[in-house]
Amino acid sequence: MLPGELYLSHAQVLLLSEQAAEDDLTPLAEYLCRDNDIRLNLRCAVVRGGAASDLLENDEEIYALSDLLDRAAETGTLPDMPLYRVTEALETDGTAILPSLSLDRFGQTAPAGTAVFTEGKLSCFLDGGMIGGERFA
């Protein structure tokens, strides 16, 4: 999709598909933190119900993903999990909670709850009102 060379230092968001998130995320997170070209404040998110490329097909959304994740973290809608926090959480006890995104019915990127990682692997998704398996209105 890019006309030229990919510079990882320009990346603002790391999108993981559900399939990729089912593998142990710890080695990838550790590798990215060691790479001098990667920003440690790179936002991480899991694409729920589709491929990461689905969110990238809309050029307008590519530039808005980082802003969407920043605003959602500020308002508490989604967890604030840049790369360095993801790596810290996974190294500490293997558990992390990442924001989840999906395409809404209008084809726009929207928050889709949180992705819960246990032992570095995606274990489940929680919607905004889901706490302990019960839905609160």
Order of alpha helices (4+ residues) and beta strands (2+ residues): beta-alpha-alpha-beta-alpha-alpha-alpha-beta-beta-beta-beta-beta
